[in-house]
Amino acid sequence: MFSTFTLLFAAGVGFRLALSYALKRRFDLTLAAPQSIAVLLIVLAIVPSWALPVSLPVPLSFVLGAVLPDLIFQRG
């Protein structure tokens, strides 16, 4: 069986792929986020909710799956 982390990671990757496909097909746009914003989203997902006035209510594995292509690949 898959762990919850793996399933949420796969859901994040699937969400990213579906959103990229829809934006490309409908509006001819590519989805890309700067690496600094991707790292900021990961840090916000890691920090516990009691430590920040505004927390990110999405699990780390989902965020990691959604922004991992921006961290790995650099688009010009």
MISE-64897 format. One record per residue: z, y, x negated of N, C-alpha, C in turn. Coordinates in nm, 4 decimals, decimal comma, m for minus. Layout:
<n.w=Z&n.v=Y&n.u=X&ca.w=Z&ca.v=Y&ca.u=X&c.w=Z&c.v=Y&c.u=X>;
...
This chain:
<n.w=0,0000&n.v=m0,1189&n.u=m0,0841&ca.w=0,0000&ca.v=0,0000&ca.u=0,0000&c.w=0,0000&c.v=0,1247&c.u=m0,0882>;
<n.w=m0,0545&n.v=0,2302&n.u=m0,0327&ca.w=m0,0580&ca.v=0,3571&ca.u=m0,1039&c.w=0,0708&c.v=0,4345&c.u=m0,0783>;
<n.w=0,1125&n.v=0,5112&n.u=m0,1757&ca.w=0,2311&ca.v=0,5940&ca.u=m0,1581&c.w=0,1937&c.v=0,7202&c.u=m0,0806>;
<n.w=0,2954&n.v=0,7903&n.u=m0,0347&ca.w=0,2731&ca.v=0,9135&ca.u=0,0403&c.w=0,2043&c.v=1,0177&c.u=m0,0475>;
<n.w=0,2424&n.v=1,0235&n.u=m0,1746&ca.w=0,1808&ca.v=1,1184&ca.u=m0,2658&c.w=0,0302&c.v=1,0934&c.u=m0,2762>;
<n.w=m0,0081&n.v=0,9679&n.u=m0,2904&ca.w=m0,1496&ca.v=0,9331&ca.u=m0,3034&c.w=m0,2269&c.v=0,9659&c.u=m0,1765>;
<n.w=m0,1682&n.v=0,9364&n.u=m0,0611&ca.w=m0,2360&ca.v=0,9649&ca.u=0,0657&c.w=m0,2515&c.v=1,1149&c.u=0,0891>;
<n.w=m0,1485&n.v=1,1925&n.u=0,0570&ca.w=m0,1596&ca.v=1,3376&ca.u=0,0728&c.w=m0,2580&c.v=1,3970&c.u=m0,0277>;
<n.w=m0,2626&n.v=1,3406&n.u=m0,1474&ca.w=m0,3603&ca.v=1,3848&ca.u=m0,2462&c.w=m0,5022&c.v=1,3588&c.u=m0,1950>;
<n.w=m0,5245&n.v=1,2414&n.u=m0,1392&ca.w=m0,6559&ca.v=1,2079&ca.u=m0,0841&c.w=m0,6900&c.v=1,2982&c.u=0,0345>;
<n.w=m0,5909&n.v=1,3333&n.u=0,1146&ca.w=m0,6137&ca.v=1,4250&ca.u=0,2263&c.w=m0,6517&c.v=1,5646&c.u=0,1754>;
<n.w=m0,5887&n.v=1,6092&n.u=0,0673&ca.w=m0,6229&ca.v=1,7383&ca.u=0,0083&c.w=m0,7639&c.v=1,7406&c.u=m0,0473>;
<n.w=m0,8021&n.v=1,6332&n.u=m0,1137&ca.w=m0,9384&ca.v=1,6230&ca.u=m0,1668&c.w=m1,0390&c.v=1,6184&c.u=m0,0525>;
<n.w=m1,0080&n.v=1,5424&n.u=0,0506&ca.w=m1,0971&ca.v=1,5348&ca.u=0,1665&c.w=m1,1103&c.v=1,6680&c.u=0,2376>;
<n.w=m0,9995&n.v=1,7404&n.u=0,2510&ca.w=m1,0034&ca.v=1,8733&ca.u=0,3118&c.w=m1,0913&c.v=1,9673&c.u=0,2306>;
<n.w=m1,0752&n.v=1,9619&n.u=0,0992&ca.w=m1,1551&ca.v=2,0481&ca.u=0,0118&c.w=m1,3036&c.v=2,0139&c.u=0,0215>;
<n.w=m1,3361&n.v=1,8853&n.u=0,0215&ca.w=m1,4763&ca.v=1,8445&ca.u=0,0322&c.w=m1,5369&c.v=1,8845&c.u=0,1660>;
<n.w=m1,4624&n.v=1,8653&n.u=0,2746&ca.w=m1,5129&ca.v=1,9001&ca.u=0,4076&c.w=m1,5325&c.v=2,0508&c.u=0,4209>;
<n.w=m1,4368&n.v=2,1283&n.u=0,3700&ca.w=m1,4492&ca.v=2,2737&ca.u=0,3776&c.w=m1,5648&c.v=2,3234&c.u=0,2911>;
<n.w=m1,5813&n.v=2,2675&n.u=0,1732&ca.w=m1,6924&ca.v=2,3068&ca.u=0,0858&c.w=m1,8265&c.v=2,2736&c.u=0,1496>;
<n.w=m1,8357&n.v=2,1552&n.u=0,2082&ca.w=m1,9598&ca.v=2,1137&ca.u=0,2729&c.w=m1,9934&c.v=2,2030&c.u=0,3918>;
<n.w=m1,8932&n.v=2,2347&n.u=0,4731&ca.w=m1,9166&ca.v=2,3188&ca.u=0,5912&c.w=m1,9573&c.v=2,4603&c.u=0,5506>;
<n.w=m1,8909&n.v=2,5164&n.u=0,4504&ca.w=m1,9267&ca.v=2,6516&ca.u=0,4057&c.w=m2,0654&c.v=2,6548&c.u=0,3433>;
<n.w=m2,0999&n.v=2,5518&n.u=0,2688&ca.w=m2,2312&ca.v=2,5473&ca.u=0,2053&c.w=m2,3422&c.v=2,5317&c.u=0,3092>;
<n.w=m2,3187&n.v=2,4476&n.u=0,4069&ca.w=m2,4216&ca.v=2,4213&ca.u=0,5067&c.w=m2,4384&c.v=2,5366&c.u=0,6050>;
<n.w=m2,3276&n.v=2,5940&n.u=0,6490&ca.w=m2,3340&ca.v=2,6972&ca.u=0,7529&c.w=m2,3674&c.v=2,8355&c.u=0,6978>;
<n.w=m2,2998&n.v=2,8748&n.u=0,5895&ca.w=m2,3143&ca.v=3,0108&ca.u=0,5381&c.w=m2,3777&c.v=3,0192&c.u=0,3998>;
<n.w=m2,4131&n.v=2,9052&n.u=0,3391&ca.w=m2,4682&ca.v=2,8988&ca.u=0,2042&c.w=m2,3741&c.v=2,9637&c.u=0,1023>;
<n.w=m2,2444&n.v=2,9301&n.u=0,1129&ca.w=m2,1416&ca.v=2,9795&ca.u=0,0214&c.w=m2,0828&c.v=2,8625&c.u=m0,0559>;
<n.w=m2,0367&n.v=2,8894&n.u=m0,1766&ca.w=m1,9656&ca.v=2,7880&ca.u=m0,2529&c.w=m1,8181&c.v=2,8252&c.u=m0,2573>;
<n.w=m1,7337&n.v=2,7254&n.u=m0,2452&ca.w=m1,5893&ca.v=2,7457&ca.u=m0,2449&c.w=m1,5376&c.v=2,7339&c.u=m0,3870>;
<n.w=m1,4807&n.v=2,8413&n.u=m0,4381&ca.w=m1,4233&ca.v=2,8399&ca.u=m0,5723&c.w=m1,3072&c.v=2,9376&c.u=m0,5759>;
<n.w=m1,2012&n.v=2,8970&n.u=m0,6418&ca.w=m1,0846&ca.v=2,9827&ca.u=m0,6602&c.w=m1,0608&c.v=2,9987&c.u=m0,8098>;
<n.w=m1,0188&n.v=3,1169&n.u=m0,8523&ca.w=m0,9880&ca.v=3,1333&ca.u=m0,9947&c.w=m0,8746&c.v=3,0396&c.u=m1,0368>;
<n.w=m0,8743&n.v=3,0021&n.u=m1,1634&ca.w=m0,7728&ca.v=2,9098&ca.u=m1,2121&c.w=m0,6325&c.v=2,9676&c.u=m1,2001>;
<n.w=m0,6192&n.v=3,0981&n.u=m1,2132&ca.w=m0,4864&ca.v=3,1591&ca.u=m1,2013&c.w=m0,4319&c.v=3,1446&c.u=m1,0592>;
<n.w=m0,5169&n.v=3,1573&n.u=m0,9597&ca.w=m0,4722&ca.v=3,1401&ca.u=m0,8211&c.w=m0,4396&c.v=2,9939&c.u=m0,7938>;
<n.w=m0,5163&n.v=2,9021&n.u=m0,8499&ca.w=m0,4885&ca.v=2,7597&ca.u=m0,8328&c.w=m0,3533&c.v=2,7233&c.u=m0,8931>;
<n.w=m0,3246&n.v=2,7748&n.u=m1,0113&ca.w=m0,1952&ca.v=2,7491&ca.u=m1,0747&c.w=m0,0829&c.v=2,8129&c.u=m0,9936>;
<n.w=m0,1043&n.v=2,9322&n.u=m0,9410&ca.w=m0,0030&ca.v=2,9984&ca.u=m0,8586&c.w=0,0279&c.v=2,9178&c.u=m0,7330>;
<n.w=m0,0730&n.v=2,8613&n.u=m0,6696&ca.w=m0,0504&ca.v=2,7772&ca.u=m0,5515&c.w=0,0293&c.v=2,6521&c.u=m0,5866>;
<n.w=0,0019&n.v=2,5936&n.u=m0,7012&ca.w=0,0769&ca.v=2,4752&ca.u=m0,7435&c.w=0,2221&c.v=2,5114&c.u=m0,7725>;
<n.w=0,2442&n.v=2,6239&n.u=m0,8384&ca.w=0,3813&ca.v=2,6674&ca.u=m0,8668&c.w=0,4559&c.v=2,6960&c.u=m0,7369>;
<n.w=0,3922&n.v=2,7601&n.u=m0,6405&ca.w=0,4566&ca.v=2,7861&ca.u=m0,5122&c.w=0,4888&c.v=2,6576&c.u=m0,4373>;
<n.w=0,4080&n.v=2,5550&n.u=m0,4544&ca.w=0,4354&ca.v=2,4271&ca.u=m0,3893&c.w=0,5494&c.v=2,3526&c.u=m0,4583>;
<n.w=0,5691&n.v=2,3762&n.u=m0,5876&ca.w=0,6744&ca.v=2,3070&ca.u=m0,6623&c.w=0,8120&c.v=2,3678&c.u=m0,6356>;
<n.w=0,8195&n.v=2,4998&n.u=m0,6284&ca.w=0,9477&ca.v=2,5682&ca.u=m0,6137&c.w=1,0081&c.v=2,5349&c.u=m0,4771>;
<n.w=1,1373&n.v=2,5016&n.u=m0,4726&ca.w=1,1985&ca.v=2,4687&ca.u=m0,3435&c.w=1,2040&c.v=2,5891&c.u=m0,2495>;
<n.w=1,2139&n.v=2,5601&n.u=m0,1212&ca.w=1,2081&ca.v=2,6666&ca.u=m0,0205&c.w=1,3270&c.v=2,7615&c.u=m0,0282>;
<n.w=1,4419&n.v=2,7159&n.u=m0,0760&ca.w=1,5577&ca.v=2,8031&ca.u=m0,0818&c.w=1,5496&c.v=2,9021&c.u=m0,1978>;
<n.w=1,4607&n.v=2,8806&n.u=m0,2920&ca.w=1,4510&ca.v=2,9666&ca.u=m0,4096&c.w=1,3560&c.v=3,0851&c.u=m0,3903>;
<n.w=1,2721&n.v=3,0808&n.u=m0,2903&ca.w=1,1756&ca.v=3,1877&ca.u=m0,2668&c.w=1,1917&c.v=3,2456&c.u=m0,1274>;
<n.w=1,1706&n.v=3,3751&n.u=m0,1122&ca.w=1,1740&ca.v=3,4317&ca.u=0,0230&c.w=1,0553&c.v=3,3850&c.u=0,1075>;
<n.w=0,9415&n.v=3,3585&n.u=0,0420&ca.w=0,8236&ca.v=3,3078&ca.u=0,1116&c.w=0,7831&c.v=3,1780&c.u=0,0433>;
<n.w=0,7969&n.v=3,0677&n.u=0,1142&ca.w=0,7628&ca.v=2,9387&ca.u=0,0539&c.w=0,6291&c.v=2,8903&c.u=0,1080>;
<n.w=0,5692&n.v=2,7982&n.u=0,0369&ca.w=0,4436&ca.v=2,7368&ca.u=0,0779&c.w=0,4771&c.v=2,6058&c.u=0,1486>;
<n.w=0,4565&n.v=2,5985&n.u=0,2807&ca.w=0,5015&ca.v=2,4791&ca.u=0,3545&c.w=0,4041&c.v=2,3612&c.u=0,3468>;
<n.w=0,3396&n.v=2,3444&n.u=0,2340&ca.w=0,2441&ca.v=2,2356&ca.u=0,2148&c.w=0,2938&c.v=2,1519&c.u=0,0970>;
<n.w=0,2900&n.v=2,0198&n.u=0,1080&ca.w=0,3376&ca.v=1,9358&ca.u=m0,0029&c.w=0,2549&c.v=1,9547&c.u=m0,1306>;
<n.w=0,3202&n.v=1,9300&n.u=m0,2421&ca.w=0,2562&ca.v=1,9471&ca.u=m0,3732&c.w=0,1318&c.v=1,8603&c.u=m0,3865>;
<n.w=0,1370&n.v=1,7387&n.u=m0,3394&ca.w=0,0230&ca.v=1,6489&ca.u=m0,3561&c.w=m0,0999&c.v=1,6988&c.u=m0,2799>;
<n.w=m0,0805&n.v=1,7576&n.u=m0,1625&ca.w=m0,1932&ca.v=1,8121&ca.u=m0,0865&c.w=m0,2538&c.v=1,9322&c.u=m0,1588>;
<n.w=m0,1683&n.v=2,0211&n.u=m0,2084&ca.w=m0,2158&ca.v=2,1387&ca.u=m0,2831&c.w=m0,2868&c.v=2,0960&c.u=m0,4097>;
<n.w=m0,2314&n.v=1,9985&n.u=m0,4788&ca.w=m0,2932&ca.v=1,9502&ca.u=m0,6020&c.w=m0,4307&c.v=1,8906&c.u=m0,5749>;
<n.w=m0,4433&n.v=1,8171&n.u=m0,4673&ca.w=m0,5732&ca.v=1,7605&ca.u=m0,4321&c.w=m0,6743&c.v=1,8662&c.u=m0,3923>;
<n.w=m0,6272&n.v=1,9741&n.u=m0,3304&ca.w=m0,7180&ca.v=2,0783&ca.u=m0,2842&c.w=m0,7650&c.v=2,1708&c.u=m0,3970>;
<n.w=m0,6814&n.v=2,1935&n.u=m0,4978&ca.w=m0,7194&ca.v=2,2889&ca.u=m0,6033&c.w=m0,7532&c.v=2,2219&c.u=m0,7357>;
<n.w=m0,7470&n.v=2,0911&n.u=m0,7427&ca.w=m0,7766&ca.v=2,0220&ca.u=m0,8687&c.w=m0,9177&c.v=2,0480&c.u=m0,9212>;
<n.w=m1,0206&n.v=2,0536&n.u=m0,8363&ca.w=m1,1541&ca.v=2,0855&ca.u=m0,8913&c.w=m1,1594&c.v=2,2233&c.u=m0,9580>;
<n.w=m1,0818&n.v=2,3191&n.u=m0,9087&ca.w=m1,0806&ca.v=2,4517&ca.u=m0,9702&c.w=m1,0119&c.v=2,4494&c.u=m1,1051>;
<n.w=m0,9172&n.v=2,3582&n.u=m1,1240&ca.w=m0,8498&ca.v=2,3483&ca.u=m1,2526&c.w=m0,9322&c.v=2,2710&c.u=m1,3552>;
<n.w=m1,0092&n.v=2,1756&n.u=m1,3096&ca.w=m1,0876&ca.v=2,0920&ca.u=m1,4013&c.w=m1,2191&c.v=2,1587&c.u=m1,4402>;
<n.w=m1,2923&n.v=2,2069&n.u=m1,3399&ca.w=m1,4246&ca.v=2,2624&ca.u=m1,3636&c.w=m1,4210&c.v=2,4142&c.u=m1,3606>;
<n.w=m1,4994&n.v=2,4762&n.u=m1,4478&ca.w=m1,5125&ca.v=2,6203&ca.u=m1,4488&c.w=m1,6500&c.v=2,6568&c.u=m1,3973>;
<n.w=m1,6528&n.v=2,7377&n.u=m1,2924&ca.w=m1,7800&ca.v=2,7769&ca.u=m1,2342&c.w=m1,8182&c.v=2,9169&c.u=m1,2801>;
<n.w=m1,9456&n.v=2,9353&n.u=m1,3050&ca.w=m1,9920&ca.v=3,0643&ca.u=m1,3569&c.w=m2,0509&c.v=3,1528&c.u=m1,2535>;
